[in-house]
Amino acid sequence: MAAMSEDPAPRTAVVTGASSGIGAATARHLAAEGFHVFCAARRTDRVEALAAEVGGTAVRCDVTDAAQVAALAETVGPRLDVLVNNAGGAFGAAPVAEADPDQWRAMYEVNVIGVVQVTRALLPALLASGAGVILNVGSTAGRVAYEGGGGYTAAKHGTQVVSETLRLELYDQPVRVCEIAPGMVRTDEFSLVRFDGDQEKADAVYAGVAEPLTADDVAEAITWMVTRPPHVNIDELVIRPRAQAAQHKVHRVLE
């Protein structure tokens, strides 16, 4: 009797910033597609709970910390199919004339340097897969400037340029480079963090908008992007709620 063939190893994915919002939703969607997901984030308790839920692996990782990024790469091992660089954030909304340079540095560190450090550490494993995908989570703020968003828009423009540069530099390698640029997404924490815990200011961002995007909307799009055939590269996908025609033009129904 012929020996039974072994089941192929599951596809693997790393999702940074997986403790909440788009990152957690993406981990769930990728797991549902059969990926073993390395759930990476700073908050150990949250990623451990998520990894247990989806059958993945929890990794404590601050993407701005080179040693923790190296430990993430060690945990992942020699082969990786998908990297979702989701860790990011916006801090503050002051005009440029009143900007806090420390907030700007923090945004650049997580949205740009973090992407570079994680990509550099995991690129050998992505190449080893023979059909790796790097997906960077950018923002419509990386396309259009708006008042009070100077630091965040500068950082997310950086995310976009890193994506474009990687695509040029890796054009002859077996890896795709994609970027998703969401517009208005309502998650539990993004605006709350931006406004330093001020719930009223955070709620005002979405006031009167009946249906902003959800984390699941974006996660579903990410999953579609990274599961295209290996010869298909989705360079960039801009995704907004129907109510948001542009960064500055949002349909609101206020009483």
Phi, psi and chi 1 to 4 in degrees:
 res  aa     phi    psi   chi1   chi2   chi3   chi4
   1 MET       -  133.2 -175.5  173.9   68.6      -
   2 ALA   -66.8  142.5      -      -      -      -
   3 ALA   -67.2  141.9      -      -      -      -
   4 MET   -73.4  137.1  -66.4  180.0   65.1      -
   5 SER   -74.5  145.6   60.0      -      -      -
   6 GLU   -72.5  147.3  -65.0 -177.0    2.6      -
   7 ASP   -65.3  138.7  -68.5  -25.5      -      -
   8 PRO   -65.0  149.9   22.7  -32.5      -      -
   9 ALA   -63.0  142.9      -      -      -      -
  10 PRO   -66.4  151.5   25.5  -34.7      -      -
  11 ARG   -64.3  148.9  -66.3  173.6  -66.5  173.6
  12 THR  -119.4  150.0   54.9      -      -      -
  13 ALA  -143.9  144.6      -      -      -      -
  14 VAL  -110.1  131.7  166.2      -      -      -
  15 VAL  -123.2  117.0  179.5      -      -      -
  16 THR   -88.4  160.0   66.3      -      -      -
  17 GLY    61.1   37.9      -      -      -      -
  18 ALA   -87.1    5.1      -      -      -      -
  19 SER   -77.5  -14.8   59.7      -      -      -
  20 SER  -164.2  176.3   64.3      -      -      -
  21 GLY    55.0 -136.6      -      -      -      -
  22 ILE   -60.6  -38.5  -67.6  170.2      -      -
  23 GLY   -63.0  -47.9      -      -      -      -
  24 ALA   -64.2  -41.9      -      -      -      -
  25 ALA   -63.8  -38.9      -      -      -      -
  26 THR   -65.7  -41.1  -61.6      -      -      -
  27 ALA   -58.5  -42.5      -      -      -      -
  28 ARG   -65.5  -43.8  -67.6 -174.7  177.1  101.8
  29 HIS   -66.3  -41.5  -81.0 -102.4      -      -
  30 LEU   -67.1  -39.0  -71.2  173.8      -      -
  31 ALA   -62.2  -38.1      -      -      -      -
  32 ALA   -65.1  -23.7      -      -      -      -
  33 GLU   -89.2    4.0  -73.3  -68.6  -40.7      -
  34 GLY    99.9    5.9      -      -      -      -
  35 PHE   -80.4  144.6  -75.5   85.0      -      -
  36 HIS   -87.3  119.1 -179.2   91.5      -      -
  37 VAL  -105.6  127.3 -176.8      -      -      -
  38 PHE   -88.4  109.2  -66.6   88.2      -      -
  39 CYS   -92.0  107.9  -53.8      -      -      -
  40 ALA  -112.2  131.0      -      -      -      -
  41 ALA  -169.7  170.7      -      -      -      -
  42 ARG   -76.0  -31.1  -65.0  173.7  -61.3  168.0
  43 ARG   -88.7   98.6  -67.8  177.3  -72.9 -172.8
  44 THR   -58.9  -43.8  -53.0      -      -      -
  45 ASP   -60.2  -39.8   56.5  -22.7      -      -
  46 ARG   -70.4  -44.7  -69.7 -160.0  177.7 -164.7
  47 VAL   -72.1  -28.6  -72.3      -      -      -
  48 GLU   -65.9  -41.5  -74.5  179.7  -13.7      -
  49 ALA   -65.3  -41.9      -      -      -      -
  50 LEU   -64.9  -45.8  176.6   64.2      -      -
  51 ALA   -61.3  -39.3      -      -      -      -
  52 ALA   -63.9  -38.5      -      -      -      -
  53 GLU   -64.9  -42.1  174.2 -168.6  -26.0      -
  54 VAL  -101.0    1.7  -57.0      -      -      -
  55 GLY    72.7   30.7      -      -      -      -
  56 GLY  -105.5 -158.1      -      -      -      -
  57 THR  -124.9  127.8  -60.2      -      -      -
  58 ALA   -87.7  136.1      -      -      -      -
  59 VAL  -135.3  121.7 -174.7      -      -      -
  60 ARG   -75.6  120.6 -177.9  178.2 -177.4  -86.0
  61 CYS  -153.7  118.4 -176.8      -      -      -
  62 ASP   -92.9  115.2  179.1  -18.0      -      -
  63 VAL   -67.1  -13.1  -61.4      -      -      -
  64 THR   -88.6   -3.6   68.7      -      -      -
  65 ASP  -103.9  110.9 -175.3  -47.8      -      -
  66 ALA   -60.4  -37.4      -      -      -      -
  67 ALA   -67.1  -40.5      -      -      -      -
  68 GLN   -69.0  -34.5  -67.9 -173.8   31.4      -
  69 VAL   -66.0  -41.6  170.5      -      -      -
  70 ALA   -62.0  -38.6      -      -      -      -
  71 ALA   -66.7  -35.7      -      -      -      -
  72 LEU   -60.4  -47.2  169.0   63.5      -      -
  73 ALA   -61.3  -38.0      -      -      -      -
  74 GLU   -64.6  -40.1 -176.9   69.8   21.6      -
  75 THR   -66.6  -41.1  -59.4      -      -      -
  76 VAL   -65.0  -40.8  169.5      -      -      -
  77 GLY    93.0 -162.5      -      -      -      -
  78 PRO   -81.5   -7.4   29.8  -35.5      -      -
  79 ARG  -140.4  136.3 -174.4 -176.1 -177.9  -77.5
  80 LEU  -147.6  138.2  176.4   66.2      -      -
  81 ASP   -93.2  -40.4  -65.3  -69.0      -      -
  82 VAL  -138.7  134.9  171.5      -      -      -
  83 LEU  -120.3  121.6  165.8   60.1      -      -
  84 VAL  -108.7  104.0  179.5      -      -      -
  85 ASN   -81.8   87.3  -80.5  -46.5      -      -
  86 ASN  -101.8  -25.3  167.3   72.6      -      -
  87 ALA   -55.7  131.7      -      -      -      -
  88 GLY  -175.4 -167.6      -      -      -      -
  89 GLY   163.0  160.1      -      -      -      -
  90 ALA  -118.8  136.8      -      -      -      -
  91 PHE  -130.0  111.4  -46.6  121.7      -      -
  92 GLY    85.0  163.2      -      -      -      -
  93 ALA  -144.8   34.6      -      -      -      -
  94 ALA   -78.4  150.0      -      -      -      -
  95 PRO   -64.1  160.0   20.6  -29.8      -      -
  96 VAL   -55.1  -39.6  173.9      -      -      -
  97 ALA   -64.1  -17.8      -      -      -      -
  98 GLU  -120.2   18.0  -59.1  167.9   15.0      -
  99 ALA   -66.4  147.1      -      -      -      -
 100 ASP   -95.1  108.9  179.4  -15.2      -      -
 101 PRO   -57.2  -30.6  -24.6   34.7      -      -
 102 ASP   -66.2  -36.6  -71.8  -23.4      -      -
 103 GLN   -65.8  -40.9  -72.3 -174.9  -30.0      -
 104 TRP   -63.0  -42.6  -77.7   51.3      -      -
 105 ARG   -62.3  -42.7  -71.1 -170.9 -172.4   97.6
 106 ALA   -62.3  -40.5      -      -      -      -
 107 MET   -66.9  -40.2  -74.9 -173.6  -82.8      -
 108 TYR   -66.5  -40.7 -168.4   81.6      -      -
 109 GLU   -60.0  -47.0  -76.9  -72.9  -24.8      -
 110 VAL   -81.5  -37.9   68.5      -      -      -
 111 ASN   -83.8  -22.2  -69.4  -67.1      -      -
 112 VAL  -119.8  -61.3 -178.1      -      -      -
 113 ILE   -61.1  -39.6  -57.9  -59.1      -      -
 114 GLY   -59.8  -43.7      -      -      -      -
 115 VAL   -60.7  -43.8  168.9      -      -      -
 116 VAL   -64.8  -45.0  171.6      -      -      -
 117 GLN   -65.3  -44.3  -69.8 -163.7  144.1      -
 118 VAL   -68.4  -42.2  174.3      -      -      -
 119 THR   -62.1  -45.8  -59.5      -      -      -
 120 ARG   -60.7  -41.3 -175.4  178.3   63.8  179.6
 121 ALA   -69.2  -34.5      -      -      -      -
 122 LEU  -100.3   -5.7  -66.5  175.7      -      -
 123 LEU   -58.7  -43.0 -176.0   57.5      -      -
 124 PRO   -57.3  -39.9  -27.5   37.9      -      -
 125 ALA   -69.2  -36.4      -      -      -      -
 126 LEU   -65.2  -42.4  -71.7  159.6      -      -
 127 LEU   -65.4  -36.1  -66.1  173.9      -      -
 128 ALA   -65.1  -24.5      -      -      -      -
 129 SER   -70.4  -22.2   76.6      -      -      -
 130 GLY    84.5   -7.1      -      -      -      -
 131 ALA  -161.9   50.5      -      -      -      -
 132 GLY   -73.6  161.3      -      -      -      -
 133 VAL  -133.8  128.9 -174.5      -      -      -
 134 ILE  -107.0  119.9  -59.4  165.8      -      -
 135 LEU  -119.9  116.8 -172.4  141.9      -      -
 136 ASN   -98.5  131.6  -64.2  -31.0      -      -
 137 VAL   -89.6  104.1  178.5      -      -      -
 138 GLY   -95.1 -137.9      -      -      -      -
 139 SER  -169.7  156.2  170.1      -      -      -
 140 THR   -62.8  -19.5   53.2      -      -      -
 141 ALA   -66.3  -15.2      -      -      -      -
 142 GLY   -85.9    5.2      -      -      -      -
 143 ARG  -120.0  -32.0  -86.1   84.7 -179.6  149.9
 144 VAL  -134.6  134.8 -178.6      -      -      -
 145 ALA   -83.6  153.8      -      -      -      -
 146 TYR  -151.0  154.7   58.3   91.7      -      -
 147 GLU   -59.7  136.3  -61.7   95.1  -34.4      -
 148 GLY    81.7    0.0      -      -      -      -
 149 GLY  -117.4   19.1      -      -      -      -
 150 GLY   -54.7  -48.3      -      -      -      -
 151 GLY   -66.6  -41.4      -      -      -      -
 152 TYR   -71.8  -42.5 -175.5   58.8      -      -
 153 THR   -65.7  -36.5   57.8      -      -      -
 154 ALA   -63.0  -43.6      -      -      -      -
 155 ALA   -66.6  -43.4      -      -      -      -
 156 LYS   -74.1  -27.0  -77.0  -58.2 -172.0 -176.5
 157 HIS   -61.8  -36.3  -86.5   76.5      -      -
 158 GLY   -63.2  -41.6      -      -      -      -
 159 THR   -58.4  -43.8  -55.5      -      -      -
 160 GLN   -62.5  -43.8 -179.9 -170.4   27.2      -
 161 VAL   -68.6  -36.5  170.9      -      -      -
 162 VAL   -59.6  -43.2  169.5      -      -      -
 163 SER   -61.3  -46.8  -56.8      -      -      -
 164 GLU   -63.6  -40.5  -67.7  175.8  -13.9      -
 165 THR   -67.2  -43.6  -55.1      -      -      -
 166 LEU   -58.4  -41.9  -83.6  169.7      -      -
 167 ARG   -61.5  -39.1 -164.7  175.4  -58.4  117.0
 168 LEU   -68.7  -43.1  -67.2  170.9      -      -
 169 GLU   -74.0  -25.8  -67.1  173.4  -13.5      -
 170 LEU  -107.4   18.4  -60.9  173.8      -      -
 171 TYR   -58.8  -26.7   79.7  102.7      -      -
 172 ASP  -105.2   15.3   59.1  -12.1      -      -
 173 GLN  -110.9  156.6  -62.0  -61.5  -51.2      -
 174 PRO   -79.9   60.8   31.8  -37.2      -      -
 175 VAL  -150.4  138.6   63.2      -      -      -
 176 ARG  -101.6  150.1  -69.0  171.6  -79.1  164.8
 177 VAL  -123.6  118.8 -179.1      -      -      -
 178 CYS  -125.4  156.9  -48.6      -      -      -
 179 GLU  -137.8  136.3 -176.5 -165.2    5.4      -
 180 ILE  -110.3  136.5 -170.2  166.2      -      -
 181 ALA  -122.4   89.6      -      -      -      -
 182 PRO   -76.1  149.3  -13.0   28.6      -      -
 183 GLY   -91.0 -125.7      -      -      -      -
 184 MET   -75.0  109.6 -178.9  177.1  -77.4      -
 185 VAL  -120.2  125.3 -175.7      -      -      -
 186 ARG   -92.9  112.0 -178.3  158.1 -157.7  164.8
 187 THR  -123.1  172.2   61.9      -      -      -
 188 ASP   -68.2  -27.0  -67.9  -23.3      -      -
 189 GLU  -123.1  -25.3  -64.4 -174.4  -14.2      -
 190 PHE   -54.4  -57.8 -179.0   85.0      -      -
 191 SER   -71.3  -30.6  -70.2      -      -      -
 192 LEU   -64.2  -41.5 -160.3   59.8      -      -
 193 VAL   -65.6  -42.9  169.4      -      -      -
 194 ARG   -58.8  -39.4 -177.6  169.7 -156.9  169.3
 195 PHE  -100.4   26.0  -65.6  111.2      -      -
 196 ASP    53.9   43.4 -161.1   24.2      -      -
 197 GLY    83.8    5.3      -      -      -      -
 198 ASP   -80.0   99.6 -170.8  -39.3      -      -
 199 GLN   -62.7  -36.7 -171.0   68.3   57.3      -
 200 GLU   -63.6  -44.8 -173.8  175.6  -11.5      -
 201 LYS   -66.1  -39.7  -72.9 -175.6  177.7  179.2
 202 ALA   -63.2  -43.1      -      -      -      -
 203 ASP   -65.7  -32.2  -69.8  -16.8      -      -
 204 ALA   -64.0  -26.9      -      -      -      -
 205 VAL   -58.9  -37.1  173.0      -      -      -
 206 TYR  -105.8    6.9  -48.8  101.0      -      -
 207 ALA   -57.3  126.5      -      -      -      -
 208 GLY    80.0   -3.9      -      -      -      -
 209 VAL   -91.3  110.0 -178.9      -      -      -
 210 ALA   -64.5  -41.0      -      -      -      -
 211 GLU  -139.4   76.7  -66.2 -179.8  -60.8      -
 212 PRO   -68.0  166.2   25.5  -32.4      -      -
 213 LEU   -62.7  155.8  -65.2  179.4      -      -
 214 THR  -110.3  165.8   66.9      -      -      -
 215 ALA   -58.9  -36.5      -      -      -      -
 216 ASP   -66.1  -35.0  -81.5  -46.0      -      -
 217 ASP   -58.2  -46.6  -67.9  -31.5      -      -
 218 VAL   -71.1  -41.3 -178.8      -      -      -
 219 ALA   -61.9  -39.1      -      -      -      -
 220 GLU   -63.0  -41.0 -176.5  176.6   11.9      -
 221 ALA   -66.3  -41.6      -      -      -      -
 222 ILE   -59.9  -45.4  -71.2  171.2      -      -
 223 THR   -62.4  -40.0  -58.0      -      -      -
 224 TRP   -62.1  -43.9  174.9   80.0      -      -
 225 MET   -61.1  -45.0  -68.2  170.2   74.9      -
 226 VAL   -82.7   -6.6  -57.7      -      -      -
 227 THR  -108.1   14.8   54.2      -      -      -
 228 ARG   -69.5  161.1  -64.7  -52.5   85.7 -149.2
 229 PRO   -56.5  150.4  -24.4   33.9      -      -
 230 PRO   -56.7  -21.8  -26.3   34.9      -      -
 231 HIS   -88.9   -1.6   69.6  -73.1      -      -
 232 VAL  -105.3  118.6  177.6      -      -      -
 233 ASN  -112.3  120.2 -164.4   93.2      -      -
 234 ILE   -89.0   93.5  -50.8  -59.7      -      -
 235 ASP   -53.6  -52.7  -75.0   13.5      -      -
 236 GLU  -153.7  145.1   57.8 -178.4   52.1      -
 237 LEU  -131.3  117.1 -170.1  155.1      -      -
 238 VAL   -94.8  125.5  176.5      -      -      -
 239 ILE  -130.8  124.2  176.9  170.9      -      -
 240 ARG  -132.7  161.7  -56.7  179.6 -169.2  -94.1
 241 PRO   -72.6  154.2   26.7  -33.7      -      -
 242 ARG   -56.9  -31.4 -177.6  172.0   57.7   84.2
 243 ALA   -70.4  -13.7      -      -      -      -
 244 GLN  -107.6   95.9 -173.9 -177.9   32.4      -
 245 ALA   -74.3  -30.3      -      -      -      -
 246 ALA  -159.3  173.0      -      -      -      -
 247 GLN   -55.1  -35.6 -149.3   73.5   -6.3      -
 248 HIS  -104.2    1.7   63.0  -74.9      -      -
 249 LYS  -127.9   99.0 -165.5  170.5 -175.9   67.6
 250 VAL  -126.8  130.5  178.5      -      -      -
 251 HIS   -77.6  118.9  178.4   58.4      -      -
 252 ARG  -125.0  137.5  -60.2  177.9 -172.1  -91.0
 253 VAL  -111.0  101.9 -179.8      -      -      -
 254 LEU  -108.6  138.7  -57.7  173.3      -      -
 255 GLU   -76.8      -  -65.8 -178.0   -1.5      -
